Amino acid sequence: MNPEMKIKSLTIKQVRYIFDQFPRAEVINVIGSGEPFCYPEWKEFIEEFKKRRYSLLLLTSNGILMTDEIIDSLPSNTEIYFSIDTTRLGKSDPRQENVRLVMDNIRKLAKRRPEISIMLQRVFLKGTLSTVSEYLDFAKEVNAGVSFIFPLCYTKETFEEFYPSIEEKEDCFRLIEVAHTNGLRRINRFASIPKLQMCPDPFQMLFVGVTGDVWACCHMYSARPNIDKKKPFFIEYWDGKRFSVPSYQYKLGNIFKQTASEIFNGKKLDLIRKRLYQTSYDAFSRRKDYFFTEPYSYCDVCLWRWGCVG
């Protein structure tokens, strides 16, 4: 479900068609701007998933709609990333009730379905280090792993207000490592300074939106509500530089107009893969000089790939 798009969700008939396009797929990852448990044909979706014998169902949820019925419907080979940024708010904060509800829902899931893998995903913001230990304690309570990500900023003002310092990142990482040593089930490690990583997405998967449009990676897929014919870029700001990212380049086709095989083995994705292999380790130090005149050159300095966001 994506409330930001004119088409809110795929029909179950379209879901079946997409599943049929990937006969050798192993993992189904439901990710995006919407809440998966709002999907009106959830029961039919789960039935289709179970028929295909996939190895893993990955979901990202805010946890509010984690009812008993939803919990009982989940396949045993499910992993859920809960987007929960804090376990502590002031008593007068209007969000406190929702935070308590989500925490109780996660506790209920952990008790009722211990075979379901739980991950707590937090956007780590400037000035929130004091709440990290309590957050990690909750993760241990529900036998969850943790994934800390950094905010994607669109202006200098939001970057300066919300993006954590290197020192804050390092202190946070130390707390996570100590918790991991003391029994925290699993952590997704991050770097306090930009560090080149090989992006696996174009080699392993395709990202299909509710309109059938196919994207090359999770970063461009997540930005898609801001992409249309009138605005084929999205804006990002990081450490003194504002970029217009040519996101339109990463739209590969449409699953209802081409086969998955044609898209996955097509020229666009092949050029993106070559670009990833050619990225130099000093590319990020030259980031401010990039103007993205070459196709797919954003891959060289992608904030996700260098561990600066998400």
C-alpha positions as CSV (number, residue, x, y, z in Angstrom):
1,M,0.0,0.0,0.0
2,N,1.4,3.4,-1.0
3,P,-0.8,6.3,-0.1
4,E,1.4,8.8,-2.0
5,M,0.7,7.3,-5.4
6,K,-2.5,7.5,-7.5
7,I,-2.5,3.7,-7.7
8,K,-2.5,2.6,-4.0
9,S,-1.7,-1.0,-4.4
10,L,-1.4,-4.0,-6.8
11,T,-4.3,-6.3,-7.2
12,I,-3.9,-9.9,-6.2
13,K,-4.1,-10.8,-9.9
14,Q,-1.2,-8.5,-10.6
15,V,0.7,-10.0,-7.7
16,R,0.2,-13.5,-9.1
17,Y,1.5,-12.3,-12.5
18,I,4.6,-10.7,-11.0
19,F,5.3,-13.9,-8.9
20,D,5.0,-15.9,-12.2
21,Q,7.7,-13.7,-13.7
22,F,10.2,-14.8,-11.1
23,P,10.0,-18.6,-11.0
24,R,13.4,-19.0,-9.4
25,A,13.1,-16.2,-6.9
26,E,14.0,-17.1,-3.3
27,V,13.0,-13.9,-1.3
28,I,10.0,-11.6,-1.5
29,N,10.8,-8.2,0.0
30,V,7.7,-6.0,0.6
31,I,9.2,-2.5,1.1
32,G,8.2,1.0,0.3
33,S,6.3,4.1,1.5
34,G,3.2,2.2,2.6
35,E,2.2,-0.3,5.4
36,P,2.0,-3.9,4.2
37,F,-0.8,-4.8,6.7
38,C,-3.1,-2.3,5.1
39,Y,-3.1,-4.4,1.9
40,P,-6.8,-5.2,1.2
41,E,-6.0,-8.7,-0.1
42,W,-3.4,-9.6,2.5
43,K,-4.9,-13.1,3.1
44,E,-4.7,-13.9,-0.6
45,F,-1.2,-12.5,-0.8
46,I,0.0,-14.9,2.0
47,E,-1.7,-17.8,0.2
48,E,0.2,-17.0,-3.0
49,F,3.5,-16.7,-1.1
50,K,3.0,-20.1,0.6
51,K,2.2,-21.8,-2.8
52,R,5.5,-20.7,-4.3
53,R,7.7,-22.1,-1.6
54,Y,9.9,-19.1,-1.3
55,S,12.6,-19.2,1.3
56,L,11.9,-15.8,3.0
57,L,9.3,-13.1,3.2
58,L,10.8,-9.7,4.2
59,L,8.4,-7.0,5.5
60,T,8.9,-3.5,6.7
61,S,6.2,-2.3,9.1
62,N,5.5,0.5,11.6
63,G,3.9,-2.2,13.8
64,I,0.7,-0.4,14.6
65,L,-1.5,-2.9,12.8
66,M,0.1,-6.0,14.3
67,T,-3.2,-7.7,15.3
68,D,-3.6,-11.3,16.5
69,E,-5.1,-12.1,13.1
70,I,-2.0,-10.7,11.2
71,I,0.4,-12.4,13.6
72,D,-1.3,-15.8,13.0
73,S,-1.3,-15.3,9.2
74,L,2.5,-14.8,8.9
75,P,4.5,-17.7,7.4
76,S,7.1,-19.1,9.7
77,N,9.8,-18.0,7.3
78,T,9.1,-14.3,7.8
79,E,11.4,-11.5,8.9
80,I,9.9,-8.2,9.9
81,Y,11.8,-4.9,10.1
82,F,9.9,-2.6,12.5
83,S,10.5,1.1,11.8
84,I,10.6,2.3,15.4
85,D,12.9,5.2,16.2
86,T,12.6,5.4,19.9
87,T,11.3,3.5,22.9
88,R,11.2,6.6,25.1
89,L,9.1,9.8,24.7
90,G,8.0,12.4,27.2
91,K,4.6,11.8,28.9
92,S,3.1,14.8,27.2
93,D,4.3,13.7,23.7
94,P,1.3,12.8,21.6
95,R,3.2,10.0,19.9
96,Q,3.8,8.2,23.2
97,E,0.6,6.2,22.9
98,N,1.6,4.8,19.5
99,V,5.1,4.0,20.7
100,R,3.7,2.0,23.6
101,L,1.2,0.2,21.2
102,V,4.0,-0.7,18.8
103,M,6.2,-2.0,21.6
104,D,3.4,-4.1,23.0
105,N,2.6,-5.5,19.5
106,I,6.2,-6.5,19.0
107,R,6.3,-8.2,22.5
108,K,3.1,-10.0,21.5
109,L,4.6,-11.2,18.2
110,A,7.8,-12.4,19.9
111,K,5.8,-14.4,22.5
112,R,3.2,-15.7,20.1
113,R,5.4,-16.5,17.1
114,P,9.1,-16.9,18.4
115,E,10.1,-18.4,15.0
116,I,9.5,-15.1,13.3
117,S,12.7,-13.1,12.9
118,I,12.4,-9.5,14.3
119,M,14.6,-6.6,13.4
120,L,14.2,-3.1,14.9
121,Q,15.2,-0.4,12.4
122,R,16.0,3.0,13.8
123,V,16.9,6.3,12.0
124,F,19.7,7.5,14.2
125,L,19.4,11.3,14.6
126,K,21.7,14.0,16.1
127,G,21.2,14.4,19.8
128,T,19.5,11.0,20.4
129,L,22.5,9.0,21.7
130,S,21.1,9.0,25.3
131,T,18.2,6.9,24.2
132,V,20.2,4.2,22.5
133,S,20.9,1.9,25.5
134,E,17.2,1.7,26.4
135,Y,16.4,0.9,22.7
136,L,19.0,-1.9,22.7
137,D,17.5,-3.3,26.0
138,F,14.1,-3.6,24.3
139,A,15.7,-5.4,21.4
140,K,17.2,-7.9,23.7
141,E,13.9,-8.3,25.5
142,V,12.1,-9.3,22.3
143,N,15.1,-11.3,20.9
144,A,15.4,-8.8,18.0
145,G,18.3,-7.7,15.9
146,V,18.9,-4.0,15.3
147,S,19.6,-2.0,12.1
148,F,20.6,1.7,12.6
149,I,20.4,3.9,9.6
150,F,21.1,7.6,9.0
151,P,18.6,10.2,7.7
152,L,18.5,11.2,4.0
153,C,18.4,15.0,4.0
154,Y,17.1,17.3,1.3
155,T,18.4,20.7,2.6
156,K,21.3,22.2,4.4
157,E,19.0,23.1,7.3
158,T,17.7,19.5,7.8
159,F,21.2,18.1,7.5
160,E,22.5,20.4,10.2
161,E,19.6,19.8,12.5
162,F,19.2,16.0,12.2
163,Y,22.4,14.3,10.8
164,P,24.6,12.9,13.6
165,S,28.3,13.7,13.9
166,I,31.1,11.2,13.4
167,E,31.6,11.2,17.2
168,E,27.9,10.4,17.8
169,K,28.1,7.6,15.2
170,E,31.2,6.1,16.9
171,D,29.6,6.3,20.3
172,C,26.4,4.7,19.1
173,F,28.4,1.9,17.4
174,R,30.3,1.1,20.6
175,L,27.0,0.8,22.5
176,I,25.7,-1.6,19.9
177,E,28.9,-3.7,19.9
178,V,28.7,-4.0,23.7
179,A,25.1,-5.0,23.5
180,H,25.9,-7.6,20.8
181,T,28.6,-9.1,23.1
182,N,26.1,-9.2,25.9
183,G,23.5,-11.1,24.0
184,L,21.9,-8.9,21.4
185,R,20.9,-11.3,18.7
186,R,22.0,-9.6,15.5
187,I,23.3,-6.2,14.3
188,N,23.7,-4.6,10.9
189,R,27.0,-2.8,11.3
190,F,27.6,0.7,9.9
191,A,30.7,2.9,9.3
192,S,31.1,6.2,11.1
193,I,32.9,7.6,8.0
194,P,32.0,7.0,4.3
195,K,33.2,3.5,3.2
196,L,32.7,2.0,-0.2
197,Q,30.5,-1.0,-0.3
198,M,29.6,-3.2,-3.3
199,C,25.9,-2.7,-4.0
200,P,24.2,-6.1,-4.5
201,D,20.8,-5.0,-5.7
202,P,21.4,-4.8,-9.5
203,F,22.9,-8.3,-9.4
204,Q,20.3,-10.0,-7.3
205,M,16.9,-8.4,-7.5
206,L,14.4,-6.0,-9.2
207,F,12.3,-3.5,-7.3
208,V,8.7,-3.4,-8.6
209,G,6.4,-0.4,-7.7
210,V,2.6,-0.4,-7.5
211,T,2.4,0.9,-11.1
212,G,4.6,-2.0,-12.4
213,D,7.6,0.3,-12.9
214,V,10.9,-1.5,-12.2
215,W,13.8,0.2,-10.5
216,A,17.4,-0.9,-10.2
217,C,18.0,-0.4,-6.5
218,C,16.3,0.3,-3.2
219,H,17.5,3.9,-3.0
220,M,15.9,4.9,-6.3
221,Y,12.8,2.8,-5.6
222,S,12.3,4.6,-2.2
223,A,12.6,7.9,-4.0
224,R,10.0,7.1,-6.6
225,P,7.1,9.1,-5.2
226,N,9.1,12.2,-6.0
227,I,9.8,11.2,-9.6
228,D,7.6,12.0,-12.5
229,K,7.9,13.4,-16.0
230,K,7.9,17.0,-14.7
231,K,10.5,16.2,-12.0
232,P,12.8,13.4,-13.0
233,F,15.3,14.1,-10.2
234,F,15.2,14.1,-6.5
235,I,17.2,16.4,-4.2
236,E,19.7,15.2,-1.6
237,Y,22.1,17.2,0.7
238,W,25.1,15.8,2.4
239,D,28.0,17.6,4.1
240,G,28.0,20.9,2.2
241,K,26.8,19.8,-1.2
242,R,23.3,19.7,-2.7
243,F,22.7,17.3,-5.5
244,S,20.0,16.8,-8.1
245,V,20.1,13.0,-8.4
246,P,19.1,11.8,-12.0
247,S,16.8,9.1,-10.6
248,Y,15.0,8.7,-14.0
249,Q,18.1,6.9,-15.3
250,Y,17.4,4.1,-12.9
251,K,13.9,3.3,-14.1
252,L,14.4,0.0,-16.0
253,G,11.0,-0.6,-17.5
254,N,7.6,-1.9,-16.6
255,I,6.8,-5.5,-15.5
256,F,3.5,-5.3,-17.3
257,K,5.1,-4.3,-20.6
258,Q,8.3,-6.4,-20.5
259,T,9.2,-9.7,-19.0
260,A,11.3,-9.8,-15.8
261,S,14.0,-11.7,-17.8
262,E,14.1,-8.9,-20.4
263,I,14.5,-6.3,-17.8
264,F,17.0,-8.2,-15.6
265,N,19.2,-9.1,-18.6
266,G,18.7,-5.8,-20.4
267,K,21.3,-3.2,-21.4
268,K,20.4,-0.6,-18.7
269,L,21.0,-3.0,-15.8
270,D,24.2,-4.3,-17.5
271,L,25.6,-0.8,-17.7
272,I,24.8,-0.1,-14.1
273,R,26.6,-3.3,-13.0
274,K,29.6,-2.3,-15.0
275,R,29.5,1.2,-13.4
276,L,29.6,-0.4,-9.9
277,Y,32.6,-2.5,-10.8
278,Q,34.4,0.6,-12.1
279,T,33.9,2.8,-9.0
280,S,37.2,3.9,-7.6
281,Y,37.9,4.1,-3.8
282,D,38.6,7.8,-4.0
283,A,35.4,8.7,-5.8
284,F,33.7,10.0,-2.6
285,S,36.5,12.4,-1.9
286,R,35.7,14.0,-5.3
287,R,31.9,13.9,-4.7
288,K,31.5,17.7,-4.8
289,D,32.9,17.8,-8.4
290,Y,30.3,15.3,-9.7
291,F,27.6,16.6,-12.1
292,F,26.3,13.2,-13.3
293,T,26.8,13.9,-17.0
294,E,27.7,10.3,-17.6
295,P,24.8,7.7,-17.4
296,Y,24.6,6.0,-14.0
297,S,27.6,8.0,-12.6
298,Y,25.5,8.6,-9.4
299,C,26.5,5.0,-8.5
300,D,30.0,6.3,-7.9
301,V,29.0,8.5,-5.0
302,C,25.6,7.0,-3.9
303,L,25.0,7.8,-0.2
304,W,23.5,4.4,0.4
305,R,26.5,2.7,-1.2
306,W,29.0,4.7,0.9
307,G,27.1,4.0,4.1
308,C,26.0,7.7,4.7
309,V,22.3,7.1,4.8
310,G,19.9,4.1,5.2
